[in-house]
Each structure stands twice: as C-alpha cells, then as structure tokens.
Amino acid sequence: MRSLHRALVFALSVAAVATAAGPVAAARPVFAVAPASAGRNLARPLGPYSIVPAWAQKNGGEALCEQADWGHAACFAAANLAATTAGAAPVAVYGLRPADLSNLYAYPQPGSQGALGAGQVVAIVVAHDYAKAENDLAVYRRYFNLPPCTMAGGCLSKVGAAAPPVATANALSPQSISANPTSPNEIGWAAETDIDMDVISAVCPNCRIMLAEAKSDSLPDLANAVAAAVRAGATIVNASYGARESRADYQSGSPYENGRVKVVAASGDWGYGQYYPAADPDVIAVGGTTLNVSGKQVSESVWAWTGSGCALSAKPLWQSTFAFAWGSCVTRSLNDVAAVADPRTGVAMYDSALFGAKGGGWSVAGGTSVSAPIVTAMYALSGDTARGIGAQELYAAKPGTWLPVTTGANGWCRPAYLCTAGPVYNGPTGLGIPHGLTGF
C-alpha cells in the first residue's frame, strides 16, 4: 500500500508534463478530467457514497499495472487510492454500486432480474491464480446482498495453467500470487481479478464466474487461458488486459476467433494508442468514459486515458460504413462501445491485495478493466452471447440502443475522430454507451 501511495505522489508531481498522447512506458499515469457532455435523466439519483467526494477526486487514481515488455500484457486495472476504507463492512463504501450501474445503463436491477443471466458462464482471463479471490468475492457479494457465488456451490470455478487442482482448489498452485502480494505486478493482477469478479457480479448476479488463469502475463499464455475457458464451457470471455499492438500479433491467426464464444477486451488505460487483443477484429473493444453527475442528471464524456486508434488488422465488415469517412482509418478502428472507466467516478470494489498483510478493504476501481466487464456482463444478461464472433450486431442495433458520447478526447490524432468524441461513431467510445439490453 505504501509503495502504491508513493507511486501516486510521484505521478502527481509529473502529471503536469505528461502529454495527452500517453505517458512514457515506465510511468504510472494519474488520470485526467474530461469535460461534460449532454446529460440524460436517471430513474433515480445515485446514492450519497456512489461518487467519491471532491477531496478524493483530486487524486484522480492510479494504474495498478505498468506497461509490459513486448510479448507481455499489462492488466488495465486502476484504483482511486484516496477513497480506500479498511475492513469488510465499514460505514462508508465509495463508488458505484450494483443498483447504480443498472440505473446508469438502463437494465433491470439485480433484485428484479428474475432468471436473466442464468446459465451464462462468464470467463475472466487473468495472469496467475489469486488465492484470496473467492474470499474477496464473498465479501463484495455479501455487502451488496447478492447471492453467494462459491466454488463449492458451482458458481465460481478456476481453469487454466495456473489454476490449482480441483481437489485442492483453495491451495496455492505453482503459478499463484502469494496470499499477501508485494510486487506491483502481483498486486495489479490480484486486484484485476477482484475488479472483474465484482463488476460481473454487480451487473449479472445470476451469472457463473470462471477464472481462466494463465501461468504468466505473456500473450501466448493468456491466449491459452482463453482457449481453456472455451473448452470448459464459457459462454463469453472478458479480457481486461493488453499489450501495445504489433504486426507479430497477427502472424499466426487470431487465438480469439474460437468459432462460438465472444471475447470482450479492454482498450487500454494509457491514452491514445491501440492495444492487443482489443485491436483484433474478432474482439469487441471497449473504451472508457468519465461520469458527470448532478442530481438525477448524468452525462458521460471521453475518459482522457482510454485507448483508441487505427489498428494494424483488417477492418471488419461491420465497420465498413466508417472505412472512408472523416479522413479515414481503412483498417480496424478502436473502439466499438464504451462504459464508465474513470477511477474518480468508478465502481466500489473489495480487495485484499491493495491492503497487504493488514487484510482487505474497499477502494474505487476504474480503468477499462471496469468498462469491459460491464459490457461483458450486459451481454450475458441479454442472453445473446452466441450471436457470432465480433461486434457485428452492435453496429446493426436500432437507434437509441447506444447513446453517443459527444465531448472529450484522449489525445491528438489524425483523423480526429479516432481520439475525439463526436455525435456518431468515434474512436474513444465507438458507437457510445449502452442503454438497455436490446443493443446486444
């Protein structure tokens, strides 16, 4: 925890010289503020602790994983470390709650979902096995009155090279993160595991959760974990990680085109630029937004640190409408859709890794590691996860199912729509944010 706070203080000191196009590889960004866009009215106001207070927003938040070397991926988890609260059941837990997310994105509240999501198995791809994952998930679900999701009950499972044997599922595997991780990489991936599980639980409490655990953060190992999840019966896959895109990513075909299971990927937390696997045309790429709240009125603008860009891969057919528009990107453009990602306006999450040997506690999570599982879980709620590979049905959705994001940018680029919000399609937020389940 102390090392993360020191990193946050250092990042604040250099924030003034960071450019909008993204920080240097060794830095951990402190996240910027985007202007507000046109608002919409919510069915009910957000709760008193749903948006962190102004004193905590000033710190912005911190990326929990540093950019990785070529061939390796970083998690896209972030946390607002100023809004942490120790203990499992404190008086104040900051951040968006399950009811808030349903309020924002117009799908049924957790208590009113009936059988929505039942039978869906959401795979969360992570590096390593985090031994406290089941315990941390139990605290989150208990706090928000969600049904239990345990390994013994069959709701939670682990597959992949890093998963412990079933008979000793609570023991450490050879590739496990220690019970009290200390290195930034271990802390980041452990927190990533908890963030993804919490967000999936918040949106789709009936969904079963499968942790697809790679033995390392290398792109081949993570791709193998995706394949393990598909073999084990996942109905949709969430990939909240990425590496700077390179031509080598496409030399052997796409490991994310598996014939039947959709893969949803986070677009990145380092500003303008494209990351793999989000850049893969067979993957649904999710960008990030900032919430701007005033009573029942809320708007979303481009989160200044979301990834976007013009990929090296071929343009999928469903993006052909945008092939020569505005200037243009004739290959795959990022992103497809977006949801909230700014750690200043992020989701409540329970985690033990950030608190070390002192035990677990609550933080406000952000990054496209939040926006991606929101979209993944809404897909699962819709029941339409088997509708082919890629994002084609999102582009064919009726007007009003995606709300465009019209303000904000994540850098400077040409053509400008790849990094700047606009009324139709734009790079940072794609078609826009979800409004109900019909767009899926």
N, C-alpha and C positions, 0 to 999 in steps of 0.2 A: 504493500500500500504506500509506504513512504517513497519507494523508488518511483512509483507512478505519479505521486504528487510532485516530486522533484522534476520529473519529466514535464509535467503540466506547467510548472512555474517557468522552466526553461523555454518551453514552447511559447508561452505568453510573451516572454521577453523578445522573441524573434518574430512574433506574428506580424509586426509592422513591416517587415521586409519580405514576407512570403508573397509570392505572386499568385494571382487568380488562376494561373495555368497549372498550379500544383507545386508542392514543396519538393525540396531535394530528397533523395531516396532515404537518407539516414534520419530525417526529421519525423516527428510525430505531429501532425497538424493540430492546431487549435482552431476550432471551426468558426466560420464567419456567419454573419447575419444577412439574410436576403430581404428585399422589400416585399411588401404585401401585395397580393393580387386581389381581384374582385371577390367579395365574400359570398357565402351561402349561409342560410339559416339552418341550425341544427334542430332536431326534435326537442332537445332539452339541453340546458347548459352543461358544460363539463364540470366535474366535481372540484372542490376547493383545493385539492392537492394534485389535480391532474396535470397542471402546468407548473413547473418549478418556479419558485419565487424569483424576483428580479436579481437578488444578490447571487443566486446560484446560476442564473443565466449568463451573467457577466463572464464566467469562466469558460463558457462555450462547450467544452467537452474534449475528450482525448481519444484518439485512435488507440486501440489496445494491442494491435499487431503492427509491426513495422513492415514496410515493403520488403519482399523477399528477393533472394537471388534468382537469376534466370532458371527456369525449370521448377521453381517452387512457388507456392501460393501463400498469400497472407490472408488471415481472416479479416473481414470487414466489420468487426465489432468495434463499437465506441461506447464511452460512458461519460456521463456528467459526474465527475468525482466530487464536485461541491455539494451534490444532492444525495450523499450516501447516509444511510441510517443503519446502525448495527442492530443485530438481533432479528429473530424470526417474526416477531409480532409487535413492532413499535407503534407508537401513536400515529406518527405521520409517515406515510409511504408516498413519495413523489412519483409522478409520471403517469402516463396514460394507462388506464385500467381496461379490463375486458369490455365493460359496458361502454367505455369511451370510444374504443375502436369501432364497435358496431354502430355507435352514434355518428361517427365521422364518415363511415363508408357505407351506411345505409343497408346493412344486412341484419338479420334477426339477432337480438341479444342472446347471450349464452343461455339464459333461463327460458327462452322462448323458441329454441331451435328444434325442439322435438327430436326427430331422428336424423336431422341434417348432419352429414359427415360420418354417420355410422357406416362402417365397412371400408372407410378410406384409411390407408396406411401411408403416412407422410414420412418419408425418409429424410433425415437431416445428415448431410455429409460433413464430417469434421475430421481433423487430424488427431490421432491418438484416442485413447479411452480416458474419460474423466471419471474417477471412481465415485465422486460425490454427486454425480448428475441426478441419480434417482432421488436422493435425499433433498437436493435443492429444488427439484421439480415438485416434490411433495409439499414443501413449504409454500411455494408460489400458489399451487392449486388450492391448498387449504385456506390460505389467506383470502382468496377471492371466491371461496365457496364453489369451486369447480370440482367435479367428481374425481376421485383418486385415479391415478394412472401409474401403475406399478408393473414391475417385471413379473411378479408372481401372478398378477391378475391378467396378464397377457396384453395389457395396453401399451407397455413400454418394452422394447426389445433392442438388442445390440447385434450387429453383424459386421463383417469386415475383418481385415487382418489384425486390427488392434483390439477387437472385441474379446473379452475373457471367455473361456469355455462356459457353456450354459450351466454346467453343474457348479461352477464357481463364479457366477456372474458378478458377484459383489467383490471379488478379489481383484488384485491388480494383474493385468496382462503384461507381457514384456514391453509393450509399447505404451503403457499407461502414463498419464500425467500423475505426478505424485499427489497425495491427498492434500498437501499444502504447497502448491506450486510457488516457486520464487522467481524463475526466469521470466522475462517479458513474454517470450513466445508461449510458454506453458500457460501463463496467466491469461493471455489473449485467447488461446484456443479453448481453455476451460470455460471462460466467460462466454465465448461464442456458443458453446454447447448449451449453456443455460439460457442465453438470449433466444436462440432459435426455439428451444422447447417451450419457453414461456410465451412467446408470441404465437406459436402454433396452438398452444393450449388456450390462449385468450380468445383467438378467433374461432377455433373449431374444437371445443372441449370433447366432442364425441370421437374425434379422430384418434386413431392409434399412432404412436410415435415410434419410429425406428431410427436408432442412431447407427449410421453407416460409418464405421470408424476406420480410417486409413492409418497405416503404420507410420506414416510421415506426412509432411506437408508438400511432398513432391507432386507435380501434376499427374504423373502416371499412377502413383499410389492413390490419389484422390479419385481418379477415373476408375480405378479398380474397385474402390468403395461404392461408387455409383453402380457399377455392374453387379456387385454383391447385393445391393439393395433391390435392384430389379429382379435378380434371381430369387430373392427371399420374399417377393410379393408386394413390394412397394407400389402404390398407385400413383404417386407423384413424388418428385425429388426436389429438395431445396439445397442449393449450393451458395452459401454466404461467404464465398472466398474468391480470390482471383489473383492472376499474375499479369504483368504487362504483356499485351498480345505480341506474338511474333509469328513469322511465317512457318516456323517449325511446328506450331500448334496444329497445322492442317496437313502435314506431310503424310500422315498415316490414317487419314479419315477421322471422322468425329466419334470419340468414345461416348458422346452424349446423345447420339442418334441411336436409340436402342430398340426402335421398332414399335414401342407401345406406351412408354411412360414419359410423361412430360418432365422436363427439367427446368426449374426456375432459378435464375442466378442473379446475385447482387452485382451492380455495375461498378462499384468501387467507391472509395472514400478519399481520393486524393485529387479531386478536381478534374478538369477536362482531360480526357485521355481514355483509351479503351483497354479493357481488361478481359482476359480469357478465364473462364468459359463464357462470360456474358456475351462476348463478341461472336461466338459460334451461332450461325443462323438457325440451328436446330434448338436453340435455348431461348427461353423467354427472359429478356434482360429488364431488370427493374431498377429505376433510378430513385432518387430521394428528394423529399420536399421538406420545407420548414412550415410549421403551423403558425398562423397569426390569429389570435383568439380575442374576441370582445363580446362577452355575454354569450348569447346563442349564435352570434355570427362568427364564422370561421372562414379563413381563406388559406390557401397553400401556395407557396412560391418555391422557386428552384432552391434547393439546398446547395449552397455555394461549393460544397466539397463533393457532390455526387460526380461519378464518372459519366462520360458520354463520348461520342466521337464517330468517326467513319472507319469501319473495320477493314481488315485485310481480306476477310472472307467474302464470298459471293453474296449478292443481295437476294434474299428470299423472295418468292413470287408475291407474297402478300405485302411487301414493301415497294412493289414496282411503281405504285402511284407516285411515290416520292423520289423516283430514280433521278429525274432531271429537273426537279422543282428547286427553286430558290438557289440554284447555283453550281453544283449539286454534289451529292455523295452517290456515286454509282455502285458502290458496294454496300454491304450490310451496315445500316446506321443504328446507333445506340442512342436511346433505349426504346423499349416497347411500351412500357407503362411505368407508373411511379406510385409511391406512398410515402408517408412521413418517415424521415430519417435523421433529422437534426437532433443531436443529443440535448439541446436546450429545451426541445419540445417532444422528447422521446417517451418511451414506454417504461413502466415500472418493471424491474427485474430483480429476482433474488439469486444471489450467487455467493459461494464461499471463497472462490479463488481470489477476488479482489481484497478480501479481508484476511487472508493468510491464516496463520495459526490462531488468530483471535476468534475464528468462527465466521459464520455467514452474516450477510446483511443485505440491504436493499440499495440499489442505485437506479439511475435513469439511463436506460440504454438507447443508443442511436446507431447511426451508420446505415448503409444499405443492407447490413445484416438484420435490420428491423423491417425495412420496406419489402425485401424479398420474401421472408416468411409470411408477411401479411397477405401478399398476393398468392403465395403457395396455399395458405390455409383457406383463402376465399375460393380458390379453385376447388379445393377439397369439399368445402361446404356446398358448392354448386352441383357437385356430383358429376361434372363433365370432364373429369381428368383423362378420359380415354379418347378424346376427340382429336387424335393425331399428334404428330410431333410439331413443335414450334408454336408460333403465336398467331397462326392464320385466323382463327376465329375471333381473336381480339380486334383485328382490323376490320372484320366483317360485322362487328356489333352495331346495333341500332344507335342512332344519335341519342345522347343523354346517358348512355351507359358508362361513358368515360368523360370526366369533366376536365377540360383543358386547363393547364396551368399557364398563366399569361404574363407573369412577371418573374424577374430574377435571371441570373446567369451563373455559370460555373467556370468562366474563363473567357478568353478571347479566341476567336477562331474564324475561319472562312471555309464554307459558307456559314453565316452567323447562326442559322437555325440549329446547328449542331451543338451549340453551347448556350443559346439564349432562348428564353421562354417565348411562346407565341400562341395565337388563338387556335391553330390547327395542330399539326404534328411538330414536335421539336425534340432535339436530342436529349436534353437532361430528363424530361418527363414523358417522352414518347406521345402516346395518344392522350395521356392525362392520368388522373387518379380514378379509382373505381367508385361507382355509385350504384350499389346493389350488386346482385349476383348474376344478372342477366347478360352482362358483357362477357362472362366466362362460358 
